[in-house]
Amino acid sequence: MICLVLFGFGDEEMGLLGDFFSWNISLFGTWWYWAIAVTGFTIHWWIEHMMNDGGGSMRDILTGFYEDLLWAIPGSRKRRGEYIRQILCDYGENSMGSMEGYSHEEIRMNNLYEEVGTKMLPGPLAFWGRLVGWIFWPIAGILLLSVIACSWIIHGILVFSFGSHRTLELYDKVFNFLGATLKRSASR
């Protein structure tokens, strides 16, 4: 409650939010709300697991979920470092390549397993943020639809004002600027 007030939700918005949840629960009962939250989280996680070249069998899926859960609880930095160490051991002692800007040799010599694992693998925020997002799925859904609608409206205004070719050039300039800024800030 205090966090919501700090982020700009006053009593009026909290009343509307409470009314919305009450209406949803009274309409069908609480089971459907949690069924959508659990199913949505599971499907979201499963799709992401499959896109990251996870196996398709139930054992692979459960193993991957257990691994993600271990990376989301305290001590995850060390476990992610051990995962990177195991990958490099599997590649062999003379493997060539890089991970997150470090060569395999640099990682081994400077014991950078935890640092690379922290940068490369999803951490607690990714797992718990996804879970909380699905727990509050009506708000997240409305917010997502609002962002999509606003982006399409802005895109339409830009295309109408500048034309499609100049709009794409503007997008390229903006994203190149953001990419260069992020690279400079990451190197510090």
N, C-alpha and C positions, 0 to 999 in steps of 0.2 A: 504494500500500500504506500509506504513512504517513498519507494523507488518510483512508482508511478506519479506521485505528486511532484517529485523532483524533476521528472522528465516532462512536466507540463500538463499532466492530467489532473484537472481540478475535481472538485466534488461533482460538478455537473456531468463531466465526461465519465467519471467513475460510476455515477448513477445510471448513465446510459449503457455502460458496459455491463453492469450488474443486471439491468433490465434485459439486455440482449441474451446473456447467459440464462437467466430465469426463463425467458421465452423459449429458448432452444430446449431446455430441460423439460419444461412443462409440455411442450409440443409432443415429444416422443419418449421422454424418459431419458435417463442418463446413459443407458447402454449404447445407444447409437452414437453419441458424442465420442465415447471412448473407443468404440469399434472403428470409427473413422480415424481417430488419432493413432491407434496402434497399427491399423492396416496401412495408413498413409506413411507412417514412419518406416514400417517394414518394407513396403514397396520402394520407397525412396532410397533406403539403405541398400536394398537388393540391386536396384538399377545401377547405383553408383559402384557397387562391388563388381557387377558384371562388366561395366565400362572400364574398370581398372584391371581387367583381365583375370578376374577371380573365376574359380571353377564353378560349374553349374550344378554339381551334385549337392544334395542336402548337407552332406558332411563338410564340403568346401564352404558352403554358405555359413553354417554354424561355426566353423573354425575361424572364418573371416570376421564374423560378428564378435566372437570371443576375443580375437586379437584387437579389434577396434575398441572394445570395452576396456581391455587392459591398457590401451594407449590413452584412455580417458580418465583413469583414476590416478590418485597420487602415486608417484614413482614411475610415471609413464616416460619421462625423459630417459631414464636408464634403460627401460625396456625397448624403447625405440632405438637407442644406441646399440643395444645387443642385437637387434634385428638387422641393422646396417652391418655390424661386425659379421654376422652369420652370412649375409649376402656376399660380402667380400671374401669370406672363407670359401663359399661355394664357387665363386668365380676363379679362385686359385691365387697363389701368391704372386704370380707375374702378370696379373690381369691389367689391361690398359682400359682407361675410360675415366669418366668423371661423374661426380654427383654434387649438385648444388655448387658448382664452381671449383671444387677441389678434385684433384686427380686421386685415383685409388691409392697411389703411393703416398701422397700427402696425408690422406686420411689415416693410413696405417702408421706412418712415421710420427705424426703429431697427435695421434690418438683423438681424432676429431669425430669419432663415431656418434657421440651424443649430439654434437652440434649439427652434423649432417642429418641425423635422424629427426631432430627438432624442426629443421627447415623443410625436410622432404616429406615427412609423414604427418597425417592429420593428428591433431592433439585433442585435448579435452574440450576446447571451445568448439571445434567442428562437430564432435559427437553430441555434446550436451546442448549446443545451440540448435542442432537439427531436432533433437528430442523435444526441447521446449517449444520450438517452432510448430511442431505437430501437436503438442498439447494445446496450444492456443491457435489451432488451425483456422477458426473463423476470422480472427483478426489478421493473421498472416495472409489468408486468402484475399480478404478485402484490400489489404495493403498492396499485395502483389498485383491485383487487378487495377488498382489505382495507379501504380507506377507504370504498368504497361499502357494504360489509357493515356496518361500524361506524356509518356515518351512518344507514342504515336501521334498525338496532337502536336507536340513540338516538332517532330519530324515532318509532319504535313505542312506546318507553317514555314519551316525552313525550305522545303522543296518548292512551295508556292512562291516564296520570296526570292530565292536564289537560283532555283532550278536544281534538277537532280545531280548534274555533274559537279556543280560548285558545292552542293551540300555534302557530297561524298568527299570532296577535297577538304572541306571544313572538318569533317569527322576524322580524316587522316591526320590533319594538323593537330587537332585536339588530342587524339590518342597517342601520337608520336611525342607530343609535349609531356603528357602524363607518364608515358613509359620512360622518357629520359629523366624526368623528375624522380620517379620511383627508383631508377637505377642509381642516381646520384645519392639519394637518401639511404639506400641499402648499403652502399659501399662505405659509409661512415662508421 
